[in-house]
Amino acid sequence: MEDHNTSIIGFDSIAQAGGEAKNPQRSLPLAIGIAIGAVSLYYFIFTTAVYNAVPWQFIAEEAQQKDISAPGLLGYLLNPTWAIVITLGAAIALINDLPAMLLSVSRLMFAWAEDGIFPKQVARIQPKYKTPINAILLSGGMATIGILGSHLAGDFFLGIDIMVTSMLVNFLLMCITVISLPTYNPPLAQTVSIFKSRSAQLLIAIPGALLLFLFLIVHTIKDLQVNVDAWYFHSTWVWLLVMGIASLIFLWKVQQLRRAGLNVKDTFKDLPEY
């Protein structure tokens, strides 16, 4: 699970920094393709090893009762020292996620503030280091609140489940964007340089959207069927609460922009020049 989330965060983060890459139209899809191939091969080998070491019937039974992890499963077979080493490796992998997450989330907050969706103070640049200091601090603060909330809930996987929901929705919207872009924004659709064929785009986007929607439904049903002490121990309700608050802020700021005379629809159709 840890490596899976790391790979997803990596794809999301590199997309945020894509404008700074050399020849991003070629290098980013190539890098993502290589990463998907390497990660898929690793998971196939790792999963095969786990199921050969631990019977799948036992894994299925444990999964019905609690969240499971590779260290927890292999802990039944290995010396406790090795279980600690595996857990330490997973912790290091999660720590390595932090810079990438702060990079991508702070960039989004900075861009939203530049567009007027967030307060302008969020886009403030630190004079000495030329970094969006307020966006970075807010991103780190929200992440800290999430970690503390998961800790107080006594369920580390609560935070992971919230992130999985967010990523599934995020990539689902990306697929929907590929499908609808020629209709909504034809000039921008004409700039696509990878898979220029419309048939190829739809061949990727439509199955992707259907699979992601299916995964989202399965993930949500599984979460809501778990017996917990309070509603906020369900990741789905927490995610909906946060998204609801964020959506209200977005609608409020968009309404302010419209009252100021800005054509929001046309403005958001144009990509910024960097």
N, C-alpha and C positions, 0 to 999 in steps of 0.2 A: 504493500500500500504506500509506503514512504517513497519508494522509487517511482511509483506510478504518479503520485502527486508532484514529485520533483520534475518529471518529464513534462507534465501538463503545464506547470508553472513556467518551465523553460520556454515552451512554445508561445505562451502568452506574453512573456517578458520580451522575447526577441522581436515579436511583432510590434511592441511599443517602441523599441529602439531601431526599427527597420530603416527609418529615414537616415540614420547615420552610417549604415552599412554601405560598402562599396558594391555597386551593381546589385541592389537588393532584389530587383525583379528576378534575377537568376540565382543569386547566392542564398536567399532566404528559403525559397521552395526546395532547393537542393539540400540545404542543411537540415530542414525539417524532414525531408524524405529519408536522408541517411540516419537521422536520429530515430525516426519511427522504425526503420528496419533493424537498427541495432538494439533498440529497447525491446522490440517484439521478439527478436531472437533470444535475448537475455531472459525474458519472462517465460518463453517456451522451455528453455533449458532449466530455469529455476523451478518452475511449476512441475515439470516432469520429475525433478529430483525430490521435491517435497512430497508428491503423491506416491513416489516409490518408497519413501522413508516412512510416511505416515498414511495409513489407510484412508481412502476418501470417505468411507462411511463414518469414521471417527471425526473427520474434519466437518462433514455435513452436520453431524449431531452437535458438535461444539458451536458451530455457526448459528444454530437455532437458539442457543442459550445465551450467547454473549458474542461480542466482537472479538475476532481472533487476529493474530499476527504471526509472521514467520518465526520470530523469537519464541513466542508462546508455544507454537506447535513443536518446534525443534527442541525446546527445553525439556520435553519428555524423553528425548533420546540422547541428548548431549550432556556432557559434563556441565555443571552450573557455570563454570568459568567461561566456556564457549558461549553459553546463552547470554552472559554479560557482555562478551565481546560483540556478539551480533546486535544486541540492543544498543551498545555504544555506537556501532557503525550506523544504525538507523538514526540515532540522535544527531550524529554528525551530518548525515544527509539532510535532515530537517533543518539544522542550523544553516547549511549551505543554501537553503531556500530563501532565507531572510533577505540577503542583498537583492536577489532577483525580484522578490515580492515588493520590497520597498521601492526598487527602481520602477517597476511597472505601475504600481498603484499611485505613487507620488507623481509620475508623469501624467496619469489620467486626471488626477486632481488639479494639477497645474494647468492642463489643457482646458478642463472645465471652467476653471477660474478665468483663464484668458478669454474664453468664449462668453463669459458672463453667467454661466450656469451656477458657479460657486462664487462666494464673496471674493472680491479682488485681492484681499489680503493673503489668500491662499497662494496666489501667484507671485508673492514677493520673492525676489532674488537676493540671496546673501551677498553683500558687497565684496567680501574678500574671496570667497571660494566659488562664487557664481553658481550656487546651487539653490533650488527652490526649497528653502529651509522650512517654511511653514507647511508645505505639502508633505515633506518628509516627516516632520514631527507629528502631523495629524495622522499620517499613515501608520507610523510606529505606535502612536497612542491607541488607535483603533485595534491594531493587531494585539497589543498588550491587553486591552479589555477583553478581546475574544479568548485569549489564552487564560486569563484569570477566570472568565466565565466558565470555560470548560473545566478548569481545575476545581472551582467551587461546586460544579455539577457532579464532580467525581467521575467524569467520563471524557477522556482525552479524545475519543473518536467523535464526540459531538462536534468539535471544531472541524475535524476532517470531513464529516458528513455535510456540514454547511458549505465547505469549500467545493466538495464534489457536486453538490446541487448547483452552485454558482457556475462552475466550469461547464457542466452539461448544458445549462441554459445559455451560457456565453457562446459555446460552439454551435449550438442549435441556431441561435440568431445569426451566426456567421454563415451557416448554410442557407438560411432563409434569405440573407442579403445577396448571396451569389445568385439565387433564383430570381429575386425581384429587382436587382440592380438595373438591368437594361430598361425596365419599365419606369422605375422611380428616378433614375439619374443616368440617362443614355450617354452624356459626354464622359462621365467617369467610367462607365462600363467599357467605353471604347479604348481606355488607357490600359486595360488588363493585358499583360504581356505573356502570362503563363496560361496555357490551355485557352488559346484564343477562340477555338471552336466552341460555339454555343452548346453543341451536343455533348462535348467533353465536359463542359462546366456542369451541365445538368446531370450527366452520368455520375459525377462525383457528389454534387450538392444534394440531389433528391434522396439517394440511398443514405447519405450521411445524415440528413435531417430526420428521416424515418428511424434510423437506428438510434440516434441520440434521443429522439422523443420516446422511443421504447425504453431505453436505459433510464431516462428520467422518470417514467411512470413506475418502472420496477423499483428504482431507488426510493421513490416517494412512498409507494405502498409498503415496502419493507420497513421504512422508518415509522410510518403511522401505525403499523401493526405491533410495534414493540410496546410492552407494558412498562410505563414509567410512572414516577411519583407525581409529576406535574407536567403541564402542557409544554413548558419551555425546555423540557428535556428532549423534545422532538425537534430535530434540526430543521424540518420543513416549516414549522410554525415560526421558529426564530428567523429563518431566512425570509419568510413572507413579511414578518414584522419589519425587519431592516429594509427590505425592498420597498415596503409601503411608505415608510418614513422618507426614504431617499426619493421616491417618486413624487411625493408631495412637495419636497424641496425643489425638485426639478421643474414641476409644473408652476410653482410659485415664481421661480426665477425666469422661466420662459415668458410668463405673463408680464413680468416687469419689463423684459426686453421688447415685447410687442407694444406695450404702452409707451416705451421710449421711441417708437417709430421704426424699429429694426424688423426687416423681413427675415424672420427666423428660418423659414423653410429654404429660401434661396441661400442664405448665409451658410447654413449647415451642409448644403450640397457641395460647396467649394472647399477643396482641401487647402490648408494653409501652405504658404510658400516658405520653404526652409532652405 
